Amino acid sequence: METIRLTMAQALVRFLDAQYVELDGTEHKFVNNIFGVFGHGCVVGVGQALSQGGHSIRFLQGKNEQNMALAAMAFAKQKNRLEIIPCVSSIGPGAMNMVTAAGCATANRIPLLLLPGDTFACRQPDPVLQQAEFFQSFGQTVTDAFRGVCHYFDRIQRPEQLMTAALHAMRVLTDPADTGAVCLAMPQDVEGEAYDYPVSFLRRRVWHMDRRVPTPEQTLRVAEILRGAARPLVICGGGVRYSYAHEALREFCEKTGIPFSETQAGKGVLPWDHPLNLGGIGVTGGACANRIARDADVVLAVGTRLSDFTTSSKWLFRESTKVVTLNICPFDTIKMDAEPYLCDAREGLKALTAAMEGYHYADGERVREEQKSWKETVDAFYHTRHEKGLSQTRALGIINEFMQKKDIAVGSAGSLPGDMQRLFRPGDPDTYHMEYGFSNMGYEPNGALGVKLACPDSEVYTFFGDGTYLMAHSELVTCVQEHLRVHFCLFDNSGWGCIENLQNNQGNDTFGTVFRFRDPASGELTGEIMPLDFAAGARGYGLKAYTIRTEEELKSALEDALTQDLPVLYDIKVLPKTMTPGFDSWWRVGVAEVSTQPRVQEAYQDLVTHIDQTRKF
């Protein structure tokens, strides 16, 4: 057997450099970049392996481990899971910083490879700097925290263990049904230990992402259910996009006349003004889709995990409504007591289109009426002006209308995802990039870096609030470092406006959700609003920044930004509470069952009423 003597870290880098994925006859190199924040747990291990060369992987210098991992996740999402950026960290806090990103990737079914350093496998220098000791088990380390948020976890205790660990990591990373975060914890001594690795382990390897086709029996069962429906509805989820099933969905809907609604991950697969597009569905959806959904007798859910926001906490659909789930993931196919249609989204839709020959949706006039009414509602939100200042929806509308068709919109948390699912009108397919499985505050400014790396020829506009920005924005500096023009749209409403609305809507007074000075007299956070100058901070990082309070200033800044050769930040001072409300939906939250506050008591009774109307399973 031909072998080569390498350290474990050197072998890992060479292995990653040789991985490819194939879909529909086209091969894609799986790893071209690697993120890292170096520390004593990785700099002389993986850091040495990267610096000595012998590979084609480009190193990207992260500034915070969580944030670079969120950027890596966004990159993989924008690449439709055909390419990843592994993330390397030191031990201890550096490793733990990536746990949140792991949960985010797993919730969204996005491949993310995390390579945290770990304490010494030999245990001789223990306890080392940044090591947390667990008295019940000497073999436990902080990286065990990844077990709860990863689809695959391994700790490489000996250099030869890399071979099985790496192959199983790739198995999960390239599996369309069972993908998510993968963690290979690397004790820092093992990173530098050598082994005679078989050359065959390091050869060029192609992982085939073969499409799972439906059985004829499955297709007939589902077609029979749909043929018996008077008011069927399609839900377009992110799986449609990852399967490249855009045209298959279009053909199915156009030939049957069945309208479709969009989840956050499925939005933008087909044009917003397609005659059968009802728009966003669920808690952050619009009146058009939600009203049609409430009357649907059969729902075909394609490539969606049917989260509570999509189903309005299972309240949106009637008890008699039959749900059919077309999904590659068995776990998702039996949700909502559904009829499972276990297969690839594109292949399933193509088979159904043939099986539904001759069927046509009968309630087209209702669809057109609801669409017309909703379009007028969106236009009103986008163009209504407020005397006191710039509203959030007006600012969003100005940016949306300014953006070109191939420009990409990024979002994740706060009130903006609701505004965007309801109002935003994407351009080309796959230009609406929303992380809403975890709704991870901090994803937006950092994920925009990943999206820009994935699509360098597109302008990337990322939308977030001041609360998100304060939590995590380190990779703005990386955008400056890499000469990437990203448009950071910061909507400053002086707090966590989305949560304040939730608080108020459930009978509670505002408490702890607005950024105010502490009042010396009362001792409470009820003083004046804190005047934060986010533009000044961004300029300190090296960005071009604009402070915006009017429509004219926003329009001027958008034009000027396209003349810049560096990232830009728009510090948009918007009026609080000028986001969109809910439309014909409901969201279940834990309202206090016992309270001295009458409005909270009313909110609890409303909760009980809705629970009584909700499907139970």
VEXDREN-2710 file (C-alpha; in Angstrom, 1 decimal):
% VEXDREN-2710
k/r/px/py/pz
1/MET/0.0/0.0/0.0
2/GLU/1.4/3.4/-1.0
3/THR/1.4/5.8/2.0
4/ILE/2.5/9.3/2.8
5/ARG/3.6/10.5/6.2
6/LEU/1.6/13.6/7.3
7/THR/0.3/15.2/10.4
8/MET/-3.4/14.7/11.1
9/ALA/-4.0/18.4/10.2
10/GLN/-2.0/18.2/7.0
11/ALA/-3.9/15.1/6.0
12/LEU/-7.2/16.8/6.8
13/VAL/-6.4/19.8/4.6
14/ARG/-5.4/17.5/1.7
15/PHE/-8.5/15.4/2.1
16/LEU/-10.8/18.4/2.0
17/ASP/-9.0/19.8/-1.0
18/ALA/-9.8/16.6/-2.9
19/GLN/-13.6/16.4/-2.3
20/TYR/-16.2/16.9/-5.0
21/VAL/-19.9/16.6/-5.3
22/GLU/-21.9/15.7/-8.4
23/LEU/-25.5/16.6/-9.2
24/ASP/-27.2/16.0/-12.5
25/GLY/-23.9/15.2/-14.2
26/THR/-22.1/18.3/-13.1
27/GLU/-19.2/18.1/-10.6
28/HIS/-18.5/20.9/-8.1
29/LYS/-15.4/21.2/-5.9
30/PHE/-16.8/21.1/-2.4
31/VAL/-14.1/23.1/-0.6
32/ASN/-12.3/26.1/-2.0
33/ASN/-12.0/28.2/1.1
34/ILE/-11.6/27.7/4.8
35/PHE/-12.4/30.2/7.6
36/GLY/-10.3/30.4/10.7
37/VAL/-9.6/32.3/13.9
38/PHE/-6.3/31.0/15.1
39/GLY/-5.4/30.3/18.7
40/HIS/-3.1/28.0/20.6
41/GLY/-5.5/25.1/19.9
42/CYS/-5.1/25.2/16.1
43/VAL/-2.5/27.7/14.9
44/VAL/0.4/25.3/15.0
45/GLY/-1.8/22.4/13.8
46/VAL/-4.3/23.3/11.1
47/GLY/-2.6/26.7/10.8
48/GLN/0.7/25.1/10.0
49/ALA/-0.9/22.7/7.5
50/LEU/-2.5/25.6/5.6
51/SER/0.5/27.8/5.6
52/GLN/3.0/25.2/4.3
53/GLY/1.0/24.8/1.1
54/GLY/0.5/21.8/-1.1
55/HIS/-3.2/22.5/-1.5
56/SER/-5.5/24.9/-3.3
57/ILE/-7.7/26.1/-0.4
58/ARG/-7.8/29.8/0.3
59/PHE/-7.7/30.9/3.9
60/LEU/-10.3/33.5/5.1
61/GLN/-9.5/35.3/8.3
62/GLY/-12.6/35.4/10.5
63/LYS/-12.9/37.9/13.3
64/ASN/-15.3/36.0/15.6
65/GLU/-15.9/32.2/15.5
66/GLN/-19.7/32.4/15.6
67/ASN/-19.9/35.1/13.0
68/MET/-17.5/33.4/10.5
69/ALA/-19.5/30.2/10.9
70/LEU/-22.7/32.0/10.2
71/ALA/-21.0/33.5/7.1
72/ALA/-20.0/29.9/6.1
73/MET/-23.5/28.7/6.5
74/ALA/-24.9/31.5/4.4
75/PHE/-22.3/30.7/1.7
76/ALA/-23.5/27.0/1.6
77/LYS/-27.1/28.1/1.6
78/GLN/-26.6/30.4/-1.3
79/LYS/-24.6/27.7/-3.1
80/ASN/-27.6/25.4/-2.7
81/ARG/-25.5/23.1/-0.5
82/LEU/-23.0/22.3/-3.3
83/GLU/-20.0/23.9/-1.7
84/ILE/-19.0/24.6/1.9
85/ILE/-16.5/26.7/3.9
86/PRO/-15.1/24.7/6.8
87/CYS/-14.4/26.7/10.0
88/VAL/-11.4/26.3/12.2
89/SER/-11.1/27.5/15.8
90/SER/-9.0/27.1/18.9
91/ILE/-10.1/25.3/22.0
92/GLY/-12.4/26.6/24.8
93/PRO/-14.2/29.8/24.1
94/GLY/-13.2/29.8/20.5
95/ALA/-14.8/26.4/20.0
96/MET/-17.9/27.3/22.0
97/ASN/-18.5/30.4/20.0
98/MET/-19.5/28.1/17.1
99/VAL/-22.2/26.2/18.9
100/THR/-24.9/28.7/18.0
101/ALA/-23.9/28.6/14.4
102/ALA/-24.1/24.8/14.5
103/GLY/-27.7/25.0/15.8
104/CYS/-28.5/27.5/13.1
105/ALA/-27.2/25.3/10.3
106/THR/-28.9/22.2/11.7
107/ALA/-32.2/24.0/12.0
108/ASN/-32.0/25.1/8.4
109/ARG/-30.7/21.8/7.0
110/ILE/-27.6/23.5/5.7
111/PRO/-24.1/21.7/5.6
112/LEU/-21.6/23.3/7.9
113/LEU/-18.3/21.7/8.8
114/LEU/-16.8/22.9/12.2
115/LEU/-13.3/22.0/13.2
116/PRO/-12.8/23.2/16.7
117/GLY/-9.5/22.6/18.6
118/ASP/-9.8/20.5/21.7
119/THR/-7.8/19.7/24.9
120/PHE/-4.9/17.2/24.8
121/ALA/-5.8/13.7/24.0
122/CYS/-2.7/12.5/26.0
123/ARG/-4.0/14.5/29.0
124/GLN/-0.5/15.1/30.3
125/PRO/-0.5/18.9/30.3
126/ASP/-4.0/19.1/31.7
127/PRO/-5.6/21.3/32.7
128/VAL/-4.4/23.5/29.8
129/LEU/-5.3/27.1/29.2
130/GLN/-9.0/27.5/28.4
131/GLN/-9.8/23.9/29.5
132/ALA/-13.0/23.4/31.5
133/GLU/-12.8/20.3/33.7
134/PHE/-15.7/18.0/34.4
135/PHE/-15.4/16.1/37.6
136/GLN/-17.6/13.2/36.6
137/SER/-15.6/12.4/33.4
138/PHE/-12.1/13.2/32.5
139/GLY/-12.9/12.4/28.9
140/GLN/-15.6/15.1/28.7
141/THR/-14.6/18.5/27.2
142/VAL/-16.6/21.6/26.2
143/THR/-16.8/20.4/22.6
144/ASP/-19.3/17.8/23.8
145/ALA/-21.7/20.7/23.6
146/PHE/-21.7/20.2/19.8
147/ARG/-23.4/16.8/20.2
148/GLY/-26.8/18.4/20.8
149/VAL/-26.7/20.7/17.7
150/CYS/-24.9/18.6/15.1
151/HIS/-26.0/15.8/12.8
152/TYR/-22.6/14.2/13.2
153/PHE/-20.0/14.6/15.9
154/ASP/-16.6/12.9/16.3
155/ARG/-13.5/13.6/18.3
156/ILE/-10.3/12.5/16.7
157/GLN/-8.2/11.0/19.5
158/ARG/-5.6/9.4/17.3
159/PRO/-4.3/10.6/13.8
160/GLU/-5.5/7.4/12.1
161/GLN/-9.1/8.1/13.3
162/LEU/-9.3/10.9/10.8
163/MET/-10.0/8.5/8.0
164/THR/-13.3/7.2/9.3
165/ALA/-14.2/10.6/10.8
166/ALA/-13.7/12.5/7.6
167/LEU/-15.6/10.0/5.5
168/HIS/-18.6/10.1/7.8
169/ALA/-18.4/13.9/7.9
170/MET/-18.7/14.0/4.1
171/ARG/-21.5/11.4/4.2
172/VAL/-23.6/13.8/6.2
173/LEU/-22.5/17.0/4.5
174/THR/-23.5/15.7/1.1
175/ASP/-26.8/14.0/2.2
176/PRO/-29.8/16.1/1.1
177/ALA/-32.1/14.5/3.7
178/ASP/-29.7/14.2/6.7
179/THR/-27.5/17.3/6.4
180/GLY/-26.7/20.0/8.9
181/ALA/-23.8/20.9/11.1
182/VAL/-20.9/18.4/11.4
183/CYS/-18.2/18.8/14.1
184/LEU/-14.8/17.1/14.1
185/ALA/-13.2/18.0/17.4
186/MET/-9.4/18.0/17.2
187/PRO/-7.3/17.7/20.3
188/GLN/-4.4/20.0/19.8
189/ASP/-1.7/17.4/20.3
190/VAL/-3.3/15.1/17.7
191/GLU/-3.4/17.9/15.1
192/GLY/0.4/17.7/15.0
193/GLU/0.9/14.0/15.3
194/ALA/2.0/12.1/12.2
195/TYR/0.7/8.9/10.6
196/ASP/1.4/7.0/7.4
197/TYR/-1.8/7.8/5.5
198/PRO/-2.8/5.7/2.5
199/VAL/-2.5/7.8/-0.6
200/SER/-5.9/6.4/-1.6
201/PHE/-7.5/8.2/1.3
202/LEU/-6.3/11.5/-0.2
203/ARG/-7.3/10.9/-3.8
204/ARG/-9.9/12.9/-5.6
205/ARG/-13.3/11.7/-4.4
206/VAL/-16.7/12.4/-5.9
207/TRP/-19.8/12.2/-3.8
208/HIS/-22.9/11.6/-5.9
209/MET/-26.1/13.5/-4.9
210/ASP/-28.4/11.1/-6.8
211/ARG/-32.0/12.1/-7.0
212/ARG/-34.5/9.9/-5.2
213/VAL/-37.4/9.2/-7.6
214/PRO/-40.9/8.4/-6.3
215/THR/-42.4/5.0/-6.7
216/PRO/-45.4/4.7/-9.1
217/GLU/-47.6/3.7/-6.1
218/GLN/-46.7/6.8/-4.2
219/THR/-47.5/9.0/-7.1
220/LEU/-50.9/7.4/-7.7
221/ARG/-51.8/7.8/-4.1
222/VAL/-51.0/11.4/-4.0
223/ALA/-52.5/12.2/-7.4
224/GLU/-55.8/10.6/-6.2
225/ILE/-55.9/12.8/-3.2
226/LEU/-55.2/15.9/-5.2
227/ARG/-57.7/15.0/-7.9
228/GLY/-60.4/14.7/-5.2
229/ALA/-59.6/18.3/-4.0
230/ALA/-61.8/21.3/-4.8
231/ARG/-59.5/23.9/-3.3
232/PRO/-55.9/22.5/-3.2
233/LEU/-52.9/24.6/-2.3
234/VAL/-49.2/24.2/-2.8
235/ILE/-46.6/25.4/-0.2
236/CYS/-43.2/26.0/-1.8
237/GLY/-40.4/25.4/0.7
238/GLY/-36.6/25.7/0.6
239/GLY/-36.3/22.1/-0.7
240/VAL/-37.7/23.3/-4.0
241/ARG/-34.7/25.6/-4.4
242/TYR/-32.1/23.1/-3.2
243/SER/-33.5/20.5/-5.6
244/TYR/-33.4/23.0/-8.5
245/ALA/-37.1/22.3/-8.9
246/HIS/-38.1/25.8/-10.0
247/GLU/-39.4/24.9/-13.4
248/ALA/-40.9/21.6/-12.2
249/LEU/-43.0/23.6/-9.7
250/ARG/-43.9/26.2/-12.4
251/GLU/-45.1/23.4/-14.8
252/PHE/-47.1/21.6/-12.1
253/CYS/-48.9/24.7/-11.0
254/GLU/-49.5/26.0/-14.5
255/LYS/-50.8/22.7/-15.9
256/THR/-53.1/22.1/-12.9
257/GLY/-54.0/25.7/-12.1
258/ILE/-53.3/25.0/-8.4
259/PRO/-52.0/28.2/-6.7
260/PHE/-48.8/28.2/-4.6
261/SER/-47.7/30.0/-1.4
262/GLU/-44.2/30.6/-0.2
263/THR/-42.2/29.9/3.0
264/GLN/-39.3/32.1/3.9
265/ALA/-36.9/29.6/2.4
266/GLY/-39.1/29.1/-0.7
267/LYS/-39.7/32.7/-1.5
268/GLY/-38.2/33.8/-4.8
269/VAL/-38.2/30.4/-6.4
270/LEU/-40.7/31.7/-8.9
271/PRO/-41.5/35.4/-9.7
272/TRP/-43.5/37.3/-7.1
273/ASP/-46.0/38.4/-9.8
274/HIS/-46.6/34.9/-11.2
275/PRO/-50.4/34.5/-11.8
276/LEU/-50.5/31.6/-9.3
277/ASN/-48.2/33.1/-6.6
278/LEU/-50.1/33.9/-3.4
279/GLY/-47.1/35.2/-1.6
280/GLY/-45.9/34.4/1.9
281/ILE/-47.9/32.0/4.1
282/GLY/-48.2/31.8/7.9
283/VAL/-47.4/34.1/10.7
284/THR/-45.2/36.3/8.6
285/GLY/-47.3/35.7/5.5
286/GLY/-49.9/37.9/3.8
287/ALA/-53.6/38.0/3.7
288/CYS/-53.8/36.5/0.2
289/ALA/-52.0/33.2/1.0
290/ASN/-53.5/32.9/4.5
291/ARG/-57.1/33.3/3.4
292/ILE/-56.7/30.8/0.6
293/ALA/-55.0/28.4/3.0
294/ARG/-57.7/28.7/5.6
295/ASP/-60.2/27.4/3.0
296/ALA/-58.0/24.7/1.4
297/ASP/-59.1/21.1/1.5
298/VAL/-55.7/19.6/0.4
299/VAL/-52.3/21.1/1.0
300/LEU/-49.3/19.9/-0.9
301/ALA/-46.2/20.9/1.1
302/VAL/-43.1/20.7/-1.1
303/GLY/-39.7/20.8/0.5
304/THR/-40.8/22.4/3.8
305/ARG/-40.4/21.3/7.4
306/LEU/-43.8/22.9/8.3
307/SER/-42.5/25.1/11.1
308/ASP/-44.9/26.9/13.4
309/PHE/-44.5/30.1/11.4
310/THR/-45.6/28.3/8.2
311/THR/-48.6/26.7/9.7
312/SER/-49.5/29.4/12.2
313/SER/-48.8/27.0/15.0
314/LYS/-51.0/24.4/13.2
315/TRP/-54.0/26.8/13.5
316/LEU/-54.0/27.9/9.8
317/PHE/-55.4/24.6/8.3
318/ARG/-58.8/23.2/9.2
319/GLU/-59.1/19.8/11.0
320/SER/-60.5/18.3/7.8
321/THR/-57.7/19.6/5.5
322/LYS/-55.6/16.8/4.2
323/VAL/-51.8/17.5/4.1
324/VAL/-49.5/15.8/1.7
325/THR/-45.7/16.2/2.2
326/LEU/-43.4/15.9/-0.7
327/ASN/-40.0/15.8/0.9
328/ILE/-36.6/14.0/0.6
329/CYS/-36.4/13.8/4.4
330/PRO/-38.5/11.0/6.1
331/PHE/-38.6/12.9/9.3
332/ASP/-40.5/15.7/7.6
333/THR/-42.9/13.6/5.6
334/ILE/-45.2/12.5/8.5
335/LYS/-45.7/15.9/10.1
336/MET/-49.2/17.2/10.4
337/ASP/-50.5/13.6/10.1
338/ALA/-49.6/13.9/6.4
339/GLU/-49.7/11.5/3.5
340/PRO/-45.9/11.1/2.8
341/TYR/-44.5/11.5/-0.7
342/LEU/-40.9/10.6/0.0
343/CYS/-38.7/11.7/-3.0
344/ASP/-36.7/14.5/-4.5
345/ALA/-38.8/17.6/-5.0
346/ARG/-38.1/18.0/-8.7
347/GLU/-38.7/14.3/-9.5
348/GLY/-41.9/14.2/-7.4
349/LEU/-43.3/17.3/-9.0
350/LYS/-42.6/16.0/-12.5
351/ALA/-44.2/12.7/-11.7
352/LEU/-47.3/14.4/-10.3
353/THR/-47.6/16.7/-13.3
354/ALA/-48.0/13.7/-15.5
355/ALA/-50.3/11.9/-13.1
356/MET/-52.6/15.0/-12.8
357/GLU/-53.2/15.3/-16.6
358/GLY/-56.7/16.8/-17.2
359/TYR/-57.2/18.2/-13.7
360/HIS/-57.7/22.0/-13.3
361/TYR/-58.2/24.1/-10.3
362/ALA/-61.7/25.6/-10.3
363/ASP/-61.5/28.6/-8.0
364/GLY/-59.3/30.8/-10.1
365/GLU/-61.4/33.9/-9.8
366/ARG/-61.1/33.8/-6.0
367/VAL/-57.3/33.6/-6.4
368/ARG/-57.2/36.6/-8.7
369/GLU/-59.4/38.7/-6.3
370/GLU/-57.2/38.0/-3.3
371/GLN/-54.0/38.7/-5.3
372/LYS/-55.3/42.0/-6.5
373/SER/-56.3/43.1/-3.0
374/TRP/-53.0/42.0/-1.6
375/LYS/-51.0/43.8/-4.3
376/GLU/-52.8/47.0/-3.3
377/THR/-52.0/46.4/0.4
378/VAL/-48.3/45.9/-0.4
379/ASP/-48.2/49.1/-2.6
380/ALA/-49.7/51.0/0.3
381/PHE/-47.1/49.9/2.8
382/TYR/-44.3/50.6/0.4
383/HIS/-45.5/54.1/-0.6
384/THR/-47.3/55.5/2.5
385/ARG/-45.4/58.4/4.0
386/HIS/-45.4/59.5/7.7
387/GLU/-45.2/63.1/8.8
388/LYS/-43.0/62.3/11.8
389/GLY/-40.2/60.6/9.8
390/LEU/-39.3/57.6/7.7
391/SER/-41.3/54.4/8.3
392/GLN/-39.7/51.0/8.2
393/THR/-41.9/49.7/5.4
394/ARG/-41.3/52.9/3.3
395/ALA/-37.5/52.5/3.7
396/LEU/-37.7/48.9/2.7
397/GLY/-39.8/49.7/-0.3
398/ILE/-37.3/52.4/-1.5
399/ILE/-34.4/49.9/-1.3
400/ASN/-36.5/47.1/-2.9
401/GLU/-37.4/49.2/-5.8
402/PHE/-33.8/50.5/-6.2
403/MET/-32.3/47.0/-6.3
404/GLN/-31.6/45.3/-9.7
405/LYS/-32.9/41.9/-10.7
406/LYS/-29.7/40.0/-9.8
407/ASP/-29.2/41.8/-6.5
408/ILE/-29.6/39.5/-3.5
409/ALA/-31.5/40.4/-0.3
410/VAL/-30.4/38.8/3.0
411/GLY/-32.4/38.6/6.3
412/SER/-33.0/36.6/9.4
413/ALA/-34.4/38.1/12.6
414/GLY/-36.6/40.8/14.1
415/SER/-39.5/42.5/12.4
416/LEU/-37.8/42.8/9.0
417/PRO/-38.4/39.1/8.0
418/GLY/-42.1/39.6/8.4
419/ASP/-42.0/42.8/6.4
420/MET/-39.9/41.0/3.8
421/GLN/-41.9/37.8/3.4
422/ARG/-45.1/39.9/3.1
423/LEU/-43.8/42.8/1.0
424/PHE/-40.5/42.2/-0.7
425/ARG/-40.5/41.6/-4.4
426/PRO/-37.4/39.6/-5.4
427/GLY/-35.8/39.8/-8.8
428/ASP/-34.1/36.8/-10.4
429/PRO/-34.6/33.3/-8.9
430/ASP/-32.7/32.6/-5.7
431/THR/-32.1/36.3/-4.9
432/TYR/-34.1/36.2/-1.7
433/HIS/-31.9/34.7/1.1
434/MET/-33.7/34.4/4.4
435/GLU/-32.5/32.3/7.4
436/TYR/-35.6/31.7/9.3
437/GLY/-35.2/28.3/10.7
438/PHE/-33.3/29.6/13.7
439/SER/-34.0/33.3/13.2
440/ASN/-30.5/33.9/14.4
441/MET/-29.8/37.5/15.3
442/GLY/-26.4/38.3/13.9
443/TYR/-26.8/36.1/10.8
444/GLU/-27.7/39.1/8.6
445/PRO/-24.5/41.2/8.8
446/ASN/-22.2/38.2/8.9
447/GLY/-24.1/36.0/6.5
448/ALA/-23.9/38.7/3.9
449/LEU/-20.2/38.1/3.7
450/GLY/-20.9/34.4/2.9
451/VAL/-23.5/35.3/0.3
452/LYS/-21.1/37.8/-1.4
453/LEU/-18.4/35.2/-1.5
454/ALA/-20.8/32.8/-3.1
455/CYS/-22.1/35.4/-5.7
456/PRO/-19.3/38.0/-6.1
457/ASP/-20.9/39.5/-9.2
458/SER/-24.2/40.4/-7.5
459/GLU/-24.8/43.3/-5.2
460/VAL/-25.8/42.0/-1.7
461/TYR/-28.2/44.0/0.5
462/THR/-28.6/42.7/4.0
463/PHE/-31.5/43.9/6.2
464/PHE/-31.3/44.0/10.0
465/GLY/-32.2/46.1/13.1
466/ASP/-30.0/47.9/15.6
467/GLY/-30.6/45.0/18.1
468/THR/-29.0/42.5/15.7
469/TYR/-26.1/44.8/14.8
470/LEU/-25.2/45.2/18.5
471/MET/-25.1/41.5/18.9
472/ALA/-22.8/40.5/16.1
473/HIS/-21.2/42.4/13.2
474/SER/-17.5/41.4/13.2
475/GLU/-17.3/40.2/9.7
476/LEU/-18.0/43.8/8.4
477/VAL/-14.2/44.1/8.9
478/THR/-13.6/41.0/6.8
479/CYS/-15.6/42.5/4.0
480/VAL/-13.3/45.5/4.2
481/GLN/-10.3/43.2/4.3
482/GLU/-11.5/41.3/1.2
483/HIS/-12.6/44.4/-0.8
484/LEU/-16.2/43.2/-0.9
485/ARG/-18.9/45.7/-1.5
486/VAL/-21.8/44.6/0.6
487/HIS/-24.7/46.9/1.4
488/PHE/-25.5/46.8/5.2
489/CYS/-29.0/48.2/5.7
490/LEU/-29.4/48.9/9.4
491/PHE/-32.9/49.9/10.5
492/ASP/-32.5/51.7/13.8
493/ASN/-35.7/51.7/15.7
494/SER/-34.0/52.1/19.1
495/GLY/-34.6/48.6/20.4
496/TRP/-35.9/45.1/19.8
497/GLY/-39.1/46.4/18.1
498/CYS/-40.4/43.0/17.1
499/ILE/-40.3/41.7/20.6
500/GLU/-41.8/44.9/22.0
501/ASN/-44.7/44.4/19.7
502/LEU/-45.1/40.8/20.8
503/GLN/-44.9/41.9/24.4
504/ASN/-47.5/44.6/23.9
505/ASN/-49.8/42.4/21.8
506/GLN/-49.9/39.8/24.7
507/GLY/-51.1/42.4/27.2
508/ASN/-47.7/43.4/28.7
509/ASP/-46.4/47.0/29.0
510/THR/-43.1/47.7/27.3
511/PHE/-40.3/46.4/29.6
512/GLY/-36.7/45.8/28.7
513/THR/-37.2/46.0/24.9
514/VAL/-36.3/49.6/24.1
515/PHE/-32.7/51.0/24.4
516/ARG/-33.1/53.7/27.0
517/PHE/-30.8/55.2/29.6
518/ARG/-31.5/54.1/33.2
519/ASP/-33.5/56.8/34.9
520/PRO/-31.7/57.9/38.1
521/ALA/-34.9/58.8/39.9
522/SER/-36.8/55.5/39.4
523/GLY/-33.8/53.2/38.9
524/GLU/-35.5/51.7/35.8
525/LEU/-34.6/51.7/32.1
526/THR/-37.2/54.4/31.4
527/GLY/-34.9/57.4/30.6
528/GLU/-34.3/59.0/27.2
529/ILE/-33.7/56.9/24.1
530/MET/-30.0/56.2/23.6
531/PRO/-28.8/58.2/20.5
532/LEU/-26.4/55.6/18.9
533/ASP/-24.4/56.7/15.9
534/PHE/-23.8/53.4/14.0
535/ALA/-22.5/55.2/11.0
536/ALA/-19.6/56.6/12.9
537/GLY/-18.6/53.2/14.2
538/ALA/-18.8/51.7/10.7
539/ARG/-16.5/54.4/9.4
540/GLY/-14.0/53.5/12.1
541/TYR/-14.0/50.0/10.6
542/GLY/-13.3/51.4/7.1
543/LEU/-16.7/51.2/5.6
544/LYS/-18.5/54.0/3.7
545/ALA/-21.4/54.9/6.0
546/TYR/-24.5/57.1/5.7
547/THR/-26.8/58.5/8.4
548/ILE/-30.3/58.6/6.9
549/ARG/-33.5/60.2/8.3
550/THR/-35.4/61.0/5.1
551/GLU/-36.4/59.4/1.8
552/GLU/-34.2/61.8/-0.1
553/GLU/-31.2/60.9/2.0
554/LEU/-31.8/57.2/1.5
555/LYS/-32.2/57.4/-2.3
556/SER/-29.1/59.6/-2.5
557/ALA/-27.1/57.1/-0.4
558/LEU/-28.2/54.1/-2.5
559/GLU/-27.0/55.9/-5.7
560/ASP/-23.7/57.0/-4.2
561/ALA/-23.0/53.5/-2.7
562/LEU/-22.7/52.1/-6.2
563/THR/-19.8/54.4/-6.9
564/GLN/-17.8/53.1/-3.9
565/ASP/-15.3/50.2/-4.0
566/LEU/-15.8/49.2/-0.4
567/PRO/-18.6/47.9/1.8
568/VAL/-21.2/50.4/2.8
569/LEU/-23.6/50.8/5.8
570/TYR/-26.8/52.7/5.8
571/ASP/-27.7/53.8/9.3
572/ILE/-31.5/54.3/8.7
573/LYS/-33.3/56.0/11.5
574/VAL/-36.8/54.7/11.2
575/LEU/-39.9/55.4/13.3
576/PRO/-40.6/52.7/15.9
577/LYS/-43.7/50.5/15.4
578/THR/-43.9/51.2/11.6
579/MET/-43.5/47.5/10.6
580/THR/-46.3/45.4/9.1
581/PRO/-48.9/43.8/11.3
582/GLY/-50.1/40.2/11.1
583/PHE/-52.6/39.1/8.5
584/ASP/-55.1/36.4/9.1
585/SER/-52.7/34.3/11.2
586/TRP/-51.9/33.4/14.7
587/TRP/-48.7/32.4/16.6
588/ARG/-48.7/30.4/19.8
589/VAL/-46.5/31.8/22.6
590/GLY/-46.5/31.1/26.3
591/VAL/-48.9/33.7/27.7
592/ALA/-49.1/33.8/31.5
593/GLU/-52.0/31.7/32.8
594/VAL/-52.3/33.7/36.0
595/SER/-51.7/37.5/36.1
596/THR/-52.9/40.6/38.0
597/GLN/-52.9/42.5/34.7
598/PRO/-56.4/42.5/32.9
599/ARG/-54.8/42.7/29.4
600/VAL/-52.7/39.7/30.1
601/GLN/-55.8/37.8/31.3
602/GLU/-57.5/38.7/28.0
603/ALA/-54.5/37.6/26.0
604/TYR/-54.6/34.2/27.8
605/GLN/-58.2/33.7/27.0
606/ASP/-57.5/34.5/23.4
607/LEU/-54.7/31.8/23.5
608/VAL/-57.1/29.2/24.9
609/THR/-59.6/30.0/22.1
610/HIS/-57.1/29.6/19.4
611/ILE/-55.7/26.4/20.9
612/ASP/-59.3/25.0/20.8
613/GLN/-59.3/25.7/17.1
614/THR/-55.9/24.2/16.4
615/ARG/-55.2/20.8/14.9
616/LYS/-53.8/18.4/17.5
617/PHE/-51.2/15.8/16.8
END
